Amino acid sequence: MKRLTGKQLAELLGVSPSTVSNVLNGRYDRVSDATKKRVWDAVEEHGITHLRDRDQRKIREKRSLVFIALSDHANEWFLGNLQGIADVCRKRNYILSQVLFPVWDPDYFRFVLSTLDFCGALVISTMNHPITDLLKTFRVPYVMIDSYDDDTKYNTVH
């Protein structure tokens, strides 16, 4: 079977090749959330592993994590564990950026995701918070901290 190119994927989806390129190269600020989802869904649906693998390689090469907390979860437990998380990141040569959201603002969060260049996120929030949908849309690997649900498909630490 012949491998589908980025240009062919663009034709299939009815978008420009530059749109597909922007999505595959993480330039998410130039593409709507719906289009990002369509492109990544098509990559998965058509088994376009060479395009998906390129994305995974970019993630592996990055050495920066983002730690996200919503203000209603910033308590003593959170502050006590943040030092331990920072120590582990430093020992493994990761840069830890901390982002605190005093009020949930999806537009600002989209801006943060499209601006920062990081390989994953540690999130303190409730399981069904809209933050998880945006992380999935931007294809950010994440772990929910201090959250637990038997039916979840998320990675969690409790």
C-alpha positions in Angstrom: 0.0 0.0 0.0 1.3 3.4 -1.0 1.8 5.9 1.9 -0.5 8.9 1.9 1.4 12.2 1.8 0.6 15.3 3.7 -0.6 16.9 0.4 -2.9 13.9 -0.3 -4.3 14.1 3.2 -5.0 17.8 2.7 -6.9 17.0 -0.5 -8.9 14.2 1.3 -9.9 16.6 4.0 -10.5 19.6 1.7 -7.9 21.8 3.5 -4.7 23.3 2.2 -1.4 21.4 2.5 -0.1 24.2 4.7 -3.0 23.6 7.1 -2.0 19.9 7.4 1.6 21.0 7.8 0.7 23.4 10.6 -1.2 20.7 12.5 1.5 18.1 12.1 4.3 20.5 13.1 2.4 21.8 16.2 1.7 25.3 14.9 -1.7 25.1 16.4 -2.3 28.8 16.7 -2.9 28.9 13.0 -5.6 26.3 12.8 -9.0 25.9 14.5 -9.6 23.2 17.1 -12.1 21.5 14.8 -9.6 21.3 12.0 -6.8 20.0 14.2 -9.1 17.2 15.4 -10.1 16.4 11.8 -6.5 16.2 10.7 -5.4 14.0 13.6 -8.4 11.8 13.3 -7.6 11.2 9.6 -4.0 10.4 10.5 -5.2 7.8 12.9 -8.0 6.5 10.7 -5.8 6.0 7.6 -2.9 4.5 9.6 -0.6 7.2 8.5 2.1 6.1 10.9 5.0 8.0 9.2 3.2 11.3 9.9 2.1 10.3 13.4 5.7 9.0 14.2 7.1 12.4 13.2 4.8 14.0 15.8 5.9 11.5 18.4 9.6 12.1 17.7 9.1 15.8 18.2 7.5 15.1 21.6 10.4 12.8 22.6 13.0 15.5 21.6 11.4 18.2 23.8 12.6 18.5 27.3 10.0 20.8 28.8 6.9 19.9 30.9 4.2 22.2 31.9 2.5 21.9 35.3 -1.1 23.2 35.2 -3.2 24.0 38.2 -6.6 25.5 38.5 -6.7 27.9 41.5 -9.4 26.0 43.3 -7.0 23.1 43.6 -3.9 25.0 44.7 -3.8 24.0 48.4 -1.2 22.9 50.9 -1.0 19.4 49.4 -0.4 20.9 46.0 2.4 23.3 47.3 4.1 20.5 49.2 4.2 18.2 46.2 5.3 20.8 43.7 8.8 20.9 45.2 9.1 17.1 44.7 7.9 17.4 41.1 10.4 20.2 40.4 13.3 18.2 41.9 12.6 15.1 39.7 12.3 17.4 36.6 15.7 19.0 37.4 17.4 15.6 38.0 16.1 14.4 34.6 17.0 17.6 32.8 13.5 18.7 32.2 12.3 22.3 32.4 9.2 22.7 34.5 6.9 25.6 33.6 4.1 26.3 36.1 0.9 27.7 34.8 -1.8 28.8 37.3 -5.3 29.5 36.1 -7.1 31.7 38.7 -10.3 31.5 36.6 -10.9 28.9 33.8 -10.5 30.7 30.5 -10.5 28.4 27.5 -9.3 31.0 25.1 -6.3 31.8 27.3 -5.6 28.1 27.7 -5.6 27.7 23.9 -3.2 30.5 23.7 -0.9 28.9 26.3 -1.0 25.5 24.5 -0.3 27.1 21.1 2.6 29.3 22.5 4.5 27.1 24.9 6.7 24.3 23.4 6.4 21.3 25.8 6.3 17.5 25.7 3.6 16.9 28.3 1.5 18.3 31.1 0.8 17.5 34.8 -2.6 18.7 35.7 -4.3 19.3 39.0 -8.0 19.5 38.2 -11.2 17.5 38.3 -11.5 14.5 36.0 -14.2 15.9 33.7 -12.9 19.5 33.4 -12.9 20.9 29.9 -9.1 21.3 30.2 -8.8 17.6 29.3 -10.7 18.1 26.0 -8.3 20.9 25.0 -5.3 18.8 25.9 -6.6 16.0 23.7 -7.3 18.4 20.8 -3.7 19.7 21.0 -2.4 16.1 21.4 -0.6 16.9 24.6 0.2 13.8 26.7 -1.0 14.5 30.3 -1.4 13.0 33.7 -4.1 14.1 36.1 -2.8 14.5 39.7 -5.0 13.9 42.7 -7.8 12.7 40.6 -9.3 9.3 40.3 -12.2 7.6 38.5 -12.7 3.9 37.9 -14.2 4.5 34.5 -11.6 7.0 33.2 -9.2 6.5 30.3 -6.9 9.2 31.7 -3.5 8.6 33.3 -3.9 9.6 36.9 -1.9 9.8 40.1 -3.9 9.8 43.3 
